[in-house]
Amino acid sequence: MESKNFTITQIGDIVLKQPMPFIFIEAKGKTFLFQEDDKSGFMDIDMEPKSIQFKNNFYLCAYPCTQEFWQAVVSQTGGHDLESSPVRSKGLTRPVENVSWHDIKLFISLLHHLLHNEKLFAGNQVIKLKGGFNLPSEIQWEYAARAGGAFLFAGSNQVQDVAWYDGNNDLHTMPVGLKKPNAWGLFDMSGNVYEWCANNSNELPEHGEAGDMDQDNTVSLRGGGCWDGARSCWVRNRYFIRPDRRIRLIGFRLLFSPSSSTA
């Protein structure tokens, strides 16, 4: 059967050193228990497991957004006040970090501009997609990270197999994709950089997709980072921060929704 995945290989005149694959996540009609007990002993006293039935499928990038991808989008669109290199740990194939939730929303609008103007390429073909880019909701993020399993980390019960954290890292981010992926082909869902999600900390979308957000509230982060311990990288762990904060080790991963009308 032909793969439904697609890969962005070029943005305008820039051919990416690290192409960005988007993995098709089959979710429509499926039921998922968000924050299901993973036997770690960690229990969020403010969060009871919640059953979610997804309304739509979605795509998730196999990697956190790289510095190369960020710079290519910013340079091909004029940037609109975004820094082309806001990071502390520099390297084209390392994750972009030190970006706020608001920065990312602007970045996504620039990505849609490129999509409208046929400046995104998969191989030699202009990408012809109906839908839009976004951040994943917490529910979409956790569903994809678990990949149908019940591991402590995204793809393994052994943190060193799948994550960069303070036990195997010298306090800077690492190039994406060096650790093992989870069962659905997603890398670095645990460790390397924390990842912004689309929704408020107190918002759990009924069908898994984040809606309009109260921008005065805190926003969810998931995944853990390379400066922190293994526990920060547990799939089930949740963190919250104001959307205007720019902090080292906080990056993001793009979602593409074929049902979206934002593009």
ABEGO torsion letter per residue (X at the ends): XBBABBBBABBEABBBABBBBBBBBBABGBBBBBGBBAGAGBBBAABBBBBBBBABBBBBBABBBBAAAAAAAAAAAGGGGBBABABABBEAABBBBGBBAAAAAAAAAAAAAAAAAGABBBEABBBBBBEBBBBBBAAAAAAAAAGGBABABBGBABAAAABBBAAABAGBBBBBGABBBBAAGBBGABEGBBBBBABBAABBBAAGBBBBBBAABBBBBBGEBAABBAAAABAABBBBBBAABBBBGBBBBBBBBAABAAX
